[in-house]
Amino acid sequence: MSEAIPDAVASVEVPFPVDRVWKALTDPAEINKYFFGTNVVTEWRVGGPIVWRGEWRGKRYEDHGRVVEFDPPRRLRVTHFSPLTGLPDLPENYHTVTYELAEAGNGTQVTITQGSNRSRDEIAEAEKTWQMVLGNLRDYLSHQD
């Protein structure tokens, strides 16, 4: 029996209300500002498609998935597949990505969990990337009026 591979988890507390953070996480124009220039196309409808387009490490990409859960302003879950992995577009090659928001102190705790990882190296890379996204989100919100 193979060892279960845990989820990748990244978290940050930001000094902004939950509603403001939720807007930044779900407004495509705002996502583009802190998520490495990614363009997101979706209607945020459970079962509906979501597409991420952009450039990562010098390569253009168009990733896709589905909105699995949309519970404003607390929880968002999507599936995610990237052709850049070189893997076939099959359900077992999709990640699940969950965004959770909770009131914390004078702001909001934002936690991103990426499931369905294939290796510990993938977990480490995902945690590093998601922590960068969260740092960018915090910085972006800090520079808004």
CNS distance restraints for C-alpha pairs under 8 A (distance, minus, plus):
assign (resid   5 and name CA) (resid 116 and name CA) 7.91 0.50 0.50
assign (resid   5 and name CA) (resid 117 and name CA) 6.66 0.50 0.50
assign (resid   5 and name CA) (resid 118 and name CA) 6.99 0.50 0.50
assign (resid   5 and name CA) (resid 119 and name CA) 6.60 0.50 0.50
assign (resid   5 and name CA) (resid 120 and name CA) 6.98 0.50 0.50
assign (resid   6 and name CA) (resid 115 and name CA) 7.38 0.50 0.50
assign (resid   6 and name CA) (resid 117 and name CA) 7.43 0.50 0.50
assign (resid   6 and name CA) (resid 123 and name CA) 7.80 0.50 0.50
assign (resid   7 and name CA) (resid 113 and name CA) 6.38 0.50 0.50
assign (resid   7 and name CA) (resid 114 and name CA) 5.55 0.50 0.50
assign (resid   7 and name CA) (resid 115 and name CA) 4.67 0.50 0.50
assign (resid   7 and name CA) (resid 116 and name CA) 7.04 0.50 0.50
assign (resid   7 and name CA) (resid 117 and name CA) 6.72 0.50 0.50
assign (resid   7 and name CA) (resid 123 and name CA) 6.92 0.50 0.50
assign (resid   8 and name CA) (resid 113 and name CA) 5.61 0.50 0.50
assign (resid   8 and name CA) (resid 114 and name CA) 5.01 0.50 0.50
assign (resid   8 and name CA) (resid 115 and name CA) 6.54 0.50 0.50
assign (resid   8 and name CA) (resid 117 and name CA) 7.70 0.50 0.50
assign (resid   8 and name CA) (resid 123 and name CA) 5.00 0.50 0.50
assign (resid   8 and name CA) (resid 124 and name CA) 7.23 0.50 0.50
assign (resid   8 and name CA) (resid 126 and name CA) 6.23 0.50 0.50
assign (resid   8 and name CA) (resid 127 and name CA) 5.49 0.50 0.50
assign (resid   9 and name CA) (resid 111 and name CA) 7.07 0.50 0.50
assign (resid   9 and name CA) (resid 112 and name CA) 5.77 0.50 0.50
assign (resid   9 and name CA) (resid 113 and name CA) 4.53 0.50 0.50
assign (resid   9 and name CA) (resid 114 and name CA) 6.46 0.50 0.50
assign (resid   9 and name CA) (resid 127 and name CA) 5.88 0.50 0.50
assign (resid   9 and name CA) (resid 130 and name CA) 7.93 0.50 0.50
assign (resid  10 and name CA) (resid 111 and name CA) 5.76 0.50 0.50
assign (resid  10 and name CA) (resid 112 and name CA) 5.31 0.50 0.50
assign (resid  10 and name CA) (resid 113 and name CA) 6.59 0.50 0.50
assign (resid  10 and name CA) (resid 127 and name CA) 5.64 0.50 0.50
assign (resid  10 and name CA) (resid 128 and name CA) 7.97 0.50 0.50
assign (resid  10 and name CA) (resid 130 and name CA) 5.87 0.50 0.50
assign (resid  10 and name CA) (resid 131 and name CA) 5.40 0.50 0.50
assign (resid  10 and name CA) (resid 134 and name CA) 7.82 0.50 0.50
assign (resid  11 and name CA) (resid 109 and name CA) 7.04 0.50 0.50
assign (resid  11 and name CA) (resid 110 and name CA) 5.52 0.50 0.50
assign (resid  11 and name CA) (resid 111 and name CA) 4.24 0.50 0.50
assign (resid  11 and name CA) (resid 112 and name CA) 6.24 0.50 0.50
assign (resid  11 and name CA) (resid 131 and name CA) 6.91 0.50 0.50
assign (resid  11 and name CA) (resid 134 and name CA) 7.21 0.50 0.50
assign (resid  12 and name CA) (resid 109 and name CA) 5.80 0.50 0.50
assign (resid  12 and name CA) (resid 110 and name CA) 5.44 0.50 0.50
assign (resid  12 and name CA) (resid 111 and name CA) 6.66 0.50 0.50
assign (resid  12 and name CA) (resid 131 and name CA) 7.86 0.50 0.50
assign (resid  12 and name CA) (resid 134 and name CA) 6.44 0.50 0.50
assign (resid  12 and name CA) (resid 135 and name CA) 7.56 0.50 0.50
assign (resid  13 and name CA) (resid 104 and name CA) 7.26 0.50 0.50
assign (resid  13 and name CA) (resid 107 and name CA) 6.83 0.50 0.50
assign (resid  13 and name CA) (resid 108 and name CA) 5.55 0.50 0.50
assign (resid  13 and name CA) (resid 109 and name CA) 4.29 0.50 0.50
assign (resid  13 and name CA) (resid 110 and name CA) 6.11 0.50 0.50
assign (resid  14 and name CA) (resid 107 and name CA) 5.56 0.50 0.50
assign (resid  14 and name CA) (resid 108 and name CA) 5.38 0.50 0.50
assign (resid  14 and name CA) (resid 109 and name CA) 6.43 0.50 0.50
assign (resid  14 and name CA) (resid 110 and name CA) 7.54 0.50 0.50
assign (resid  14 and name CA) (resid 138 and name CA) 5.88 0.50 0.50
assign (resid  15 and name CA) (resid 106 and name CA) 5.85 0.50 0.50
assign (resid  15 and name CA) (resid 107 and name CA) 4.08 0.50 0.50
assign (resid  15 and name CA) (resid 108 and name CA) 6.39 0.50 0.50
assign (resid  16 and name CA) (resid  20 and name CA) 6.49 0.50 0.50
assign (resid  16 and name CA) (resid  21 and name CA) 6.65 0.50 0.50
assign (resid  16 and name CA) (resid 106 and name CA) 7.27 0.50 0.50
assign (resid  16 and name CA) (resid 107 and name CA) 4.58 0.50 0.50
assign (resid  16 and name CA) (resid 108 and name CA) 6.05 0.50 0.50
assign (resid  16 and name CA) (resid 141 and name CA) 7.83 0.50 0.50
assign (resid  17 and name CA) (resid  21 and name CA) 6.46 0.50 0.50
assign (resid  17 and name CA) (resid 103 and name CA) 7.46 0.50 0.50
assign (resid  17 and name CA) (resid 106 and name CA) 7.83 0.50 0.50
assign (resid  17 and name CA) (resid 107 and name CA) 5.25 0.50 0.50
assign (resid  17 and name CA) (resid 108 and name CA) 5.92 0.50 0.50
assign (resid  18 and name CA) (resid  22 and name CA) 6.01 0.50 0.50
assign (resid  18 and name CA) (resid  73 and name CA) 6.67 0.50 0.50
assign (resid  18 and name CA) (resid  74 and name CA) 7.69 0.50 0.50
assign (resid  18 and name CA) (resid 101 and name CA) 6.59 0.50 0.50
assign (resid  18 and name CA) (resid 102 and name CA) 6.94 0.50 0.50
assign (resid  18 and name CA) (resid 103 and name CA) 6.50 0.50 0.50
assign (resid  18 and name CA) (resid 107 and name CA) 7.15 0.50 0.50
assign (resid  18 and name CA) (resid 108 and name CA) 5.55 0.50 0.50
assign (resid  19 and name CA) (resid  23 and name CA) 6.26 0.50 0.50
assign (resid  19 and name CA) (resid  73 and name CA) 6.03 0.50 0.50
assign (resid  20 and name CA) (resid  24 and name CA) 6.47 0.50 0.50
assign (resid  21 and name CA) (resid  25 and name CA) 6.28 0.50 0.50
assign (resid  21 and name CA) (resid 108 and name CA) 7.51 0.50 0.50
assign (resid  21 and name CA) (resid 141 and name CA) 8.00 0.50 0.50
assign (resid  22 and name CA) (resid  26 and name CA) 6.22 0.50 0.50
assign (resid  22 and name CA) (resid  72 and name CA) 7.27 0.50 0.50
assign (resid  22 and name CA) (resid  73 and name CA) 5.52 0.50 0.50
assign (resid  22 and name CA) (resid  74 and name CA) 7.52 0.50 0.50
assign (resid  22 and name CA) (resid 101 and name CA) 7.68 0.50 0.50
assign (resid  23 and name CA) (resid  27 and name CA) 5.67 0.50 0.50
assign (resid  24 and name CA) (resid  30 and name CA) 5.42 0.50 0.50
assign (resid  24 and name CA) (resid  31 and name CA) 6.27 0.50 0.50
assign (resid  24 and name CA) (resid 137 and name CA) 7.84 0.50 0.50
assign (resid  24 and name CA) (resid 141 and name CA) 8.00 0.50 0.50
assign (resid  25 and name CA) (resid  30 and name CA) 7.45 0.50 0.50
assign (resid  25 and name CA) (resid  31 and name CA) 6.20 0.50 0.50
assign (resid  26 and name CA) (resid  30 and name CA) 7.81 0.50 0.50
assign (resid  26 and name CA) (resid  31 and name CA) 7.05 0.50 0.50
assign (resid  26 and name CA) (resid  44 and name CA) 7.97 0.50 0.50
assign (resid  27 and name CA) (resid  31 and name CA) 6.11 0.50 0.50
assign (resid  28 and name CA) (resid  32 and name CA) 6.21 0.50 0.50
assign (resid  28 and name CA) (resid  39 and name CA) 6.59 0.50 0.50
assign (resid  28 and name CA) (resid  40 and name CA) 5.39 0.50 0.50
assign (resid  28 and name CA) (resid  41 and name CA) 7.08 0.50 0.50
assign (resid  29 and name CA) (resid  33 and name CA) 6.99 0.50 0.50
assign (resid  29 and name CA) (resid  39 and name CA) 7.82 0.50 0.50
assign (resid  30 and name CA) (resid  34 and name CA) 7.11 0.50 0.50
assign (resid  31 and name CA) (resid  35 and name CA) 5.59 0.50 0.50
assign (resid  31 and name CA) (resid  37 and name CA) 7.75 0.50 0.50
assign (resid  31 and name CA) (resid  38 and name CA) 6.96 0.50 0.50
assign (resid  31 and name CA) (resid  39 and name CA) 7.43 0.50 0.50
assign (resid  31 and name CA) (resid  40 and name CA) 7.42 0.50 0.50
assign (resid  32 and name CA) (resid  36 and name CA) 6.79 0.50 0.50
assign (resid  32 and name CA) (resid  37 and name CA) 4.56 0.50 0.50
assign (resid  32 and name CA) (resid  38 and name CA) 4.92 0.50 0.50
assign (resid  32 and name CA) (resid  39 and name CA) 5.65 0.50 0.50
assign (resid  32 and name CA) (resid  40 and name CA) 7.58 0.50 0.50
assign (resid  33 and name CA) (resid  37 and name CA) 6.02 0.50 0.50
assign (resid  33 and name CA) (resid 140 and name CA) 7.24 0.50 0.50
assign (resid  34 and name CA) (resid 133 and name CA) 6.72 0.50 0.50
assign (resid  34 and name CA) (resid 136 and name CA) 5.12 0.50 0.50
assign (resid  34 and name CA) (resid 137 and name CA) 5.44 0.50 0.50
assign (resid  34 and name CA) (resid 140 and name CA) 6.22 0.50 0.50
assign (resid  35 and name CA) (resid 133 and name CA) 5.80 0.50 0.50
assign (resid  35 and name CA) (resid 136 and name CA) 7.18 0.50 0.50
assign (resid  35 and name CA) (resid 137 and name CA) 7.66 0.50 0.50
assign (resid  36 and name CA) (resid  54 and name CA) 7.92 0.50 0.50
assign (resid  36 and name CA) (resid  55 and name CA) 7.94 0.50 0.50
assign (resid  36 and name CA) (resid  56 and name CA) 7.83 0.50 0.50
assign (resid  36 and name CA) (resid 133 and name CA) 7.88 0.50 0.50
assign (resid  37 and name CA) (resid  54 and name CA) 6.42 0.50 0.50
assign (resid  37 and name CA) (resid  55 and name CA) 7.68 0.50 0.50
assign (resid  38 and name CA) (resid  52 and name CA) 6.24 0.50 0.50
assign (resid  38 and name CA) (resid  53 and name CA) 5.59 0.50 0.50
assign (resid  38 and name CA) (resid  54 and name CA) 4.84 0.50 0.50
assign (resid  38 and name CA) (resid  55 and name CA) 7.46 0.50 0.50
assign (resid  39 and name CA) (resid  52 and name CA) 5.65 0.50 0.50
assign (resid  39 and name CA) (resid  53 and name CA) 5.07 0.50 0.50
assign (resid  39 and name CA) (resid  54 and name CA) 6.24 0.50 0.50
assign (resid  40 and name CA) (resid  50 and name CA) 7.07 0.50 0.50
assign (resid  40 and name CA) (resid  51 and name CA) 5.64 0.50 0.50
assign (resid  40 and name CA) (resid  52 and name CA) 4.66 0.50 0.50
assign (resid  40 and name CA) (resid  53 and name CA) 6.51 0.50 0.50
assign (resid  41 and name CA) (resid  50 and name CA) 5.74 0.50 0.50
assign (resid  41 and name CA) (resid  51 and name CA) 5.17 0.50 0.50
assign (resid  41 and name CA) (resid  52 and name CA) 6.64 0.50 0.50
assign (resid  42 and name CA) (resid  48 and name CA) 7.36 0.50 0.50
assign (resid  42 and name CA) (resid  49 and name CA) 6.08 0.50 0.50
assign (resid  42 and name CA) (resid  50 and name CA) 4.64 0.50 0.50
assign (resid  42 and name CA) (resid  51 and name CA) 6.63 0.50 0.50
assign (resid  43 and name CA) (resid  48 and name CA) 7.01 0.50 0.50
assign (resid  43 and name CA) (resid  49 and name CA) 7.71 0.50 0.50
assign (resid  43 and name CA) (resid  50 and name CA) 7.72 0.50 0.50
assign (resid  44 and name CA) (resid  48 and name CA) 6.89 0.50 0.50
assign (resid  44 and name CA) (resid  50 and name CA) 7.77 0.50 0.50
assign (resid  44 and name CA) (resid  67 and name CA) 6.45 0.50 0.50
assign (resid  44 and name CA) (resid  70 and name CA) 6.84 0.50 0.50
assign (resid  45 and name CA) (resid  49 and name CA) 7.96 0.50 0.50
assign (resid  45 and name CA) (resid  67 and name CA) 6.35 0.50 0.50
assign (resid  45 and name CA) (resid  70 and name CA) 7.11 0.50 0.50
assign (resid  46 and name CA) (resid  66 and name CA) 7.63 0.50 0.50
assign (resid  46 and name CA) (resid  67 and name CA) 4.99 0.50 0.50
assign (resid  46 and name CA) (resid  68 and name CA) 5.32 0.50 0.50
assign (resid  46 and name CA) (resid  69 and name CA) 5.71 0.50 0.50
assign (resid  46 and name CA) (resid  70 and name CA) 6.31 0.50 0.50
assign (resid  47 and name CA) (resid  66 and name CA) 5.86 0.50 0.50
assign (resid  47 and name CA) (resid  67 and name CA) 5.35 0.50 0.50
assign (resid  47 and name CA) (resid  68 and name CA) 5.87 0.50 0.50
assign (resid  48 and name CA) (resid  66 and name CA) 5.54 0.50 0.50
assign (resid  48 and name CA) (resid  67 and name CA) 5.57 0.50 0.50
assign (resid  49 and name CA) (resid  64 and name CA) 7.29 0.50 0.50
assign (resid  49 and name CA) (resid  65 and name CA) 5.87 0.50 0.50
assign (resid  49 and name CA) (resid  66 and name CA) 4.45 0.50 0.50
assign (resid  49 and name CA) (resid  67 and name CA) 6.25 0.50 0.50
assign (resid  50 and name CA) (resid  64 and name CA) 5.66 0.50 0.50
assign (resid  50 and name CA) (resid  65 and name CA) 5.31 0.50 0.50
assign (resid  50 and name CA) (resid  66 and name CA) 5.41 0.50 0.50
assign (resid  50 and name CA) (resid  67 and name CA) 6.58 0.50 0.50
assign (resid  51 and name CA) (resid  62 and name CA) 6.77 0.50 0.50
assign (resid  51 and name CA) (resid  63 and name CA) 5.72 0.50 0.50
assign (resid  51 and name CA) (resid  64 and name CA) 4.39 0.50 0.50
assign (resid  51 and name CA) (resid  65 and name CA) 6.56 0.50 0.50
assign (resid  52 and name CA) (resid  61 and name CA) 7.84 0.50 0.50
assign (resid  52 and name CA) (resid  62 and name CA) 5.62 0.50 0.50
assign (resid  52 and name CA) (resid  63 and name CA) 5.07 0.50 0.50
assign (resid  52 and name CA) (resid  64 and name CA) 6.16 0.50 0.50
assign (resid  53 and name CA) (resid  60 and name CA) 7.60 0.50 0.50
assign (resid  53 and name CA) (resid  61 and name CA) 5.66 0.50 0.50
assign (resid  53 and name CA) (resid  62 and name CA) 4.48 0.50 0.50
assign (resid  53 and name CA) (resid  63 and name CA) 6.44 0.50 0.50
assign (resid  54 and name CA) (resid  60 and name CA) 5.69 0.50 0.50
assign (resid  54 and name CA) (resid  61 and name CA) 5.55 0.50 0.50
assign (resid  54 and name CA) (resid  62 and name CA) 6.78 0.50 0.50
assign (resid  55 and name CA) (resid  59 and name CA) 5.22 0.50 0.50
assign (resid  55 and name CA) (resid  60 and name CA) 4.22 0.50 0.50
assign (resid  55 and name CA) (resid  61 and name CA) 5.82 0.50 0.50
assign (resid  56 and name CA) (resid  60 and name CA) 6.45 0.50 0.50
assign (resid  56 and name CA) (resid  61 and name CA) 7.18 0.50 0.50
assign (resid  61 and name CA) (resid  82 and name CA) 7.67 0.50 0.50
assign (resid  61 and name CA) (resid  83 and name CA) 7.57 0.50 0.50
assign (resid  61 and name CA) (resid  84 and name CA) 7.00 0.50 0.50
assign (resid  62 and name CA) (resid  82 and name CA) 7.15 0.50 0.50
assign (resid  62 and name CA) (resid  83 and name CA) 7.52 0.50 0.50
assign (resid  63 and name CA) (resid  80 and name CA) 6.94 0.50 0.50
assign (resid  63 and name CA) (resid  81 and name CA) 5.64 0.50 0.50
assign (resid  63 and name CA) (resid  82 and name CA) 4.61 0.50 0.50
assign (resid  63 and name CA) (resid  83 and name CA) 6.61 0.50 0.50
assign (resid  64 and name CA) (resid  79 and name CA) 7.86 0.50 0.50
assign (resid  64 and name CA) (resid  80 and name CA) 5.68 0.50 0.50
assign (resid  64 and name CA) (resid  81 and name CA) 5.44 0.50 0.50
assign (resid  64 and name CA) (resid  82 and name CA) 6.81 0.50 0.50
assign (resid  65 and name CA) (resid  78 and name CA) 6.66 0.50 0.50
assign (resid  65 and name CA) (resid  79 and name CA) 4.79 0.50 0.50
assign (resid  65 and name CA) (resid  80 and name CA) 4.53 0.50 0.50
assign (resid  65 and name CA) (resid  81 and name CA) 5.98 0.50 0.50
assign (resid  65 and name CA) (resid  94 and name CA) 7.86 0.50 0.50
assign (resid  66 and name CA) (resid  78 and name CA) 5.50 0.50 0.50
assign (resid  66 and name CA) (resid  79 and name CA) 5.26 0.50 0.50
assign (resid  66 and name CA) (resid  80 and name CA) 7.23 0.50 0.50
assign (resid  67 and name CA) (resid  76 and name CA) 7.88 0.50 0.50
assign (resid  67 and name CA) (resid  77 and name CA) 6.26 0.50 0.50
assign (resid  67 and name CA) (resid  78 and name CA) 4.45 0.50 0.50
assign (resid  67 and name CA) (resid  79 and name CA) 6.63 0.50 0.50
assign (resid  68 and name CA) (resid  76 and name CA) 7.70 0.50 0.50
assign (resid  68 and name CA) (resid  77 and name CA) 5.32 0.50 0.50
assign (resid  68 and name CA) (resid  78 and name CA) 5.09 0.50 0.50
assign (resid  68 and name CA) (resid  79 and name CA) 6.94 0.50 0.50
assign (resid  69 and name CA) (resid  75 and name CA) 7.24 0.50 0.50
assign (resid  69 and name CA) (resid  76 and name CA) 5.37 0.50 0.50
assign (resid  69 and name CA) (resid  77 and name CA) 4.83 0.50 0.50
assign (resid  69 and name CA) (resid  78 and name CA) 6.85 0.50 0.50
assign (resid  70 and name CA) (resid  75 and name CA) 6.23 0.50 0.50
assign (resid  70 and name CA) (resid  76 and name CA) 4.75 0.50 0.50
assign (resid  70 and name CA) (resid  77 and name CA) 6.64 0.50 0.50
assign (resid  71 and name CA) (resid  75 and name CA) 5.05 0.50 0.50
assign (resid  71 and name CA) (resid  76 and name CA) 6.13 0.50 0.50
assign (resid  72 and name CA) (resid  76 and name CA) 7.58 0.50 0.50
assign (resid  73 and name CA) (resid 101 and name CA) 7.21 0.50 0.50
assign (resid  74 and name CA) (resid 100 and name CA) 5.66 0.50 0.50
assign (resid  74 and name CA) (resid 101 and name CA) 4.84 0.50 0.50
assign (resid  74 and name CA) (resid 102 and name CA) 6.71 0.50 0.50
assign (resid  75 and name CA) (resid  98 and name CA) 7.15 0.50 0.50
assign (resid  75 and name CA) (resid  99 and name CA) 5.63 0.50 0.50
assign (resid  75 and name CA) (resid 100 and name CA) 4.62 0.50 0.50
assign (resid  75 and name CA) (resid 101 and name CA) 6.39 0.50 0.50
assign (resid  76 and name CA) (resid  98 and name CA) 5.67 0.50 0.50
assign (resid  76 and name CA) (resid  99 and name CA) 5.09 0.50 0.50
assign (resid  76 and name CA) (resid 100 and name CA) 6.64 0.50 0.50
assign (resid  77 and name CA) (resid  96 and name CA) 6.94 0.50 0.50
assign (resid  77 and name CA) (resid  97 and name CA) 5.58 0.50 0.50
assign (resid  77 and name CA) (resid  98 and name CA) 4.24 0.50 0.50
assign (resid  77 and name CA) (resid  99 and name CA) 6.25 0.50 0.50
assign (resid  78 and name CA) (resid  96 and name CA) 5.77 0.50 0.50
assign (resid  78 and name CA) (resid  97 and name CA) 5.37 0.50 0.50
assign (resid  78 and name CA) (resid  98 and name CA) 6.55 0.50 0.50
assign (resid  79 and name CA) (resid  94 and name CA) 6.17 0.50 0.50
assign (resid  79 and name CA) (resid  95 and name CA) 5.57 0.50 0.50
assign (resid  79 and name CA) (resid  96 and name CA) 4.45 0.50 0.50
assign (resid  79 and name CA) (resid  97 and name CA) 6.14 0.50 0.50
assign (resid  80 and name CA) (resid  94 and name CA) 5.28 0.50 0.50
assign (resid  80 and name CA) (resid  95 and name CA) 5.08 0.50 0.50
assign (resid  80 and name CA) (resid  96 and name CA) 6.16 0.50 0.50
assign (resid  80 and name CA) (resid  97 and name CA) 7.10 0.50 0.50
assign (resid  81 and name CA) (resid  89 and name CA) 7.17 0.50 0.50
assign (resid  81 and name CA) (resid  93 and name CA) 6.77 0.50 0.50
assign (resid  81 and name CA) (resid  94 and name CA) 4.76 0.50 0.50
assign (resid  81 and name CA) (resid  95 and name CA) 6.51 0.50 0.50
assign (resid  82 and name CA) (resid  94 and name CA) 7.93 0.50 0.50
assign (resid  83 and name CA) (resid  87 and name CA) 6.70 0.50 0.50
assign (resid  83 and name CA) (resid  88 and name CA) 7.61 0.50 0.50
assign (resid  83 and name CA) (resid  89 and name CA) 7.32 0.50 0.50
assign (resid  87 and name CA) (resid  93 and name CA) 6.89 0.50 0.50
assign (resid  88 and name CA) (resid  93 and name CA) 7.19 0.50 0.50
assign (resid  89 and name CA) (resid  93 and name CA) 6.62 0.50 0.50
assign (resid  89 and name CA) (resid  94 and name CA) 7.86 0.50 0.50
assign (resid  90 and name CA) (resid  94 and name CA) 7.13 0.50 0.50
assign (resid  92 and name CA) (resid 116 and name CA) 7.84 0.50 0.50
assign (resid  93 and name CA) (resid 116 and name CA) 7.82 0.50 0.50
assign (resid  94 and name CA) (resid 116 and name CA) 6.99 0.50 0.50
assign (resid  95 and name CA) (resid 114 and name CA) 6.44 0.50 0.50
assign (resid  95 and name CA) (resid 115 and name CA) 5.56 0.50 0.50
assign (resid  95 and name CA) (resid 116 and name CA) 5.01 0.50 0.50
assign (resid  95 and name CA) (resid 117 and name CA) 6.70 0.50 0.50
assign (resid  96 and name CA) (resid 113 and name CA) 7.90 0.50 0.50
assign (resid  96 and name CA) (resid 114 and name CA) 5.59 0.50 0.50
assign (resid  96 and name CA) (resid 115 and name CA) 5.01 0.50 0.50
assign (resid  96 and name CA) (resid 116 and name CA) 6.42 0.50 0.50
assign (resid  97 and name CA) (resid 112 and name CA) 6.85 0.50 0.50
assign (resid  97 and name CA) (resid 113 and name CA) 5.63 0.50 0.50
assign (resid  97 and name CA) (resid 114 and name CA) 4.53 0.50 0.50
assign (resid  97 and name CA) (resid 115 and name CA) 6.44 0.50 0.50
assign (resid  98 and name CA) (resid 111 and name CA) 7.92 0.50 0.50
assign (resid  98 and name CA) (resid 112 and name CA) 5.53 0.50 0.50
assign (resid  98 and name CA) (resid 113 and name CA) 5.13 0.50 0.50
assign (resid  98 and name CA) (resid 114 and name CA) 6.55 0.50 0.50
assign (resid  99 and name CA) (resid 110 and name CA) 7.05 0.50 0.50
assign (resid  99 and name CA) (resid 111 and name CA) 5.78 0.50 0.50
assign (resid  99 and name CA) (resid 112 and name CA) 4.65 0.50 0.50
assign (resid  99 and name CA) (resid 113 and name CA) 6.70 0.50 0.50
assign (resid 100 and name CA) (resid 109 and name CA) 7.99 0.50 0.50
assign (resid 100 and name CA) (resid 110 and name CA) 5.80 0.50 0.50
assign (resid 100 and name CA) (resid 111 and name CA) 5.20 0.50 0.50
assign (resid 100 and name CA) (resid 112 and name CA) 6.49 0.50 0.50
assign (resid 101 and name CA) (resid 108 and name CA) 6.39 0.50 0.50
assign (resid 101 and name CA) (resid 109 and name CA) 5.67 0.50 0.50
assign (resid 101 and name CA) (resid 110 and name CA) 4.81 0.50 0.50
assign (resid 101 and name CA) (resid 111 and name CA) 6.59 0.50 0.50
assign (resid 102 and name CA) (resid 108 and name CA) 5.53 0.50 0.50
assign (resid 102 and name CA) (resid 109 and name CA) 5.19 0.50 0.50
assign (resid 102 and name CA) (resid 110 and name CA) 6.80 0.50 0.50
assign (resid 103 and name CA) (resid 107 and name CA) 6.01 0.50 0.50
assign (resid 103 and name CA) (resid 108 and name CA) 4.59 0.50 0.50
assign (resid 103 and name CA) (resid 109 and name CA) 6.16 0.50 0.50
assign (resid 104 and name CA) (resid 108 and name CA) 5.01 0.50 0.50
assign (resid 104 and name CA) (resid 109 and name CA) 5.64 0.50 0.50
assign (resid 110 and name CA) (resid 134 and name CA) 7.88 0.50 0.50
assign (resid 112 and name CA) (resid 130 and name CA) 7.07 0.50 0.50
assign (resid 114 and name CA) (resid 126 and name CA) 7.41 0.50 0.50
assign (resid 117 and name CA) (resid 122 and name CA) 6.34 0.50 0.50
assign (resid 117 and name CA) (resid 123 and name CA) 6.36 0.50 0.50
assign (resid 118 and name CA) (resid 122 and name CA) 6.54 0.50 0.50
assign (resid 119 and name CA) (resid 123 and name CA) 6.45 0.50 0.50
assign (resid 120 and name CA) (resid 124 and name CA) 6.25 0.50 0.50
assign (resid 121 and name CA) (resid 125 and name CA) 6.21 0.50 0.50
assign (resid 122 and name CA) (resid 126 and name CA) 5.99 0.50 0.50
assign (resid 123 and name CA) (resid 127 and name CA) 6.05 0.50 0.50
assign (resid 124 and name CA) (resid 128 and name CA) 6.20 0.50 0.50
assign (resid 125 and name CA) (resid 129 and name CA) 6.16 0.50 0.50
assign (resid 126 and name CA) (resid 130 and name CA) 5.97 0.50 0.50
assign (resid 127 and name CA) (resid 131 and name CA) 5.93 0.50 0.50
assign (resid 128 and name CA) (resid 132 and name CA) 6.34 0.50 0.50
assign (resid 129 and name CA) (resid 133 and name CA) 6.33 0.50 0.50
assign (resid 130 and name CA) (resid 134 and name CA) 6.16 0.50 0.50
assign (resid 131 and name CA) (resid 135 and name CA) 6.12 0.50 0.50
assign (resid 132 and name CA) (resid 136 and name CA) 6.08 0.50 0.50
assign (resid 133 and name CA) (resid 137 and name CA) 6.08 0.50 0.50
assign (resid 134 and name CA) (resid 138 and name CA) 6.18 0.50 0.50
assign (resid 135 and name CA) (resid 139 and name CA) 6.20 0.50 0.50
assign (resid 136 and name CA) (resid 140 and name CA) 5.92 0.50 0.50
assign (resid 137 and name CA) (resid 141 and name CA) 6.13 0.50 0.50
assign (resid 138 and name CA) (resid 142 and name CA) 6.14 0.50 0.50
assign (resid 139 and name CA) (resid 143 and name CA) 6.51 0.50 0.50
assign (resid 140 and name CA) (resid 144 and name CA) 6.77 0.50 0.50
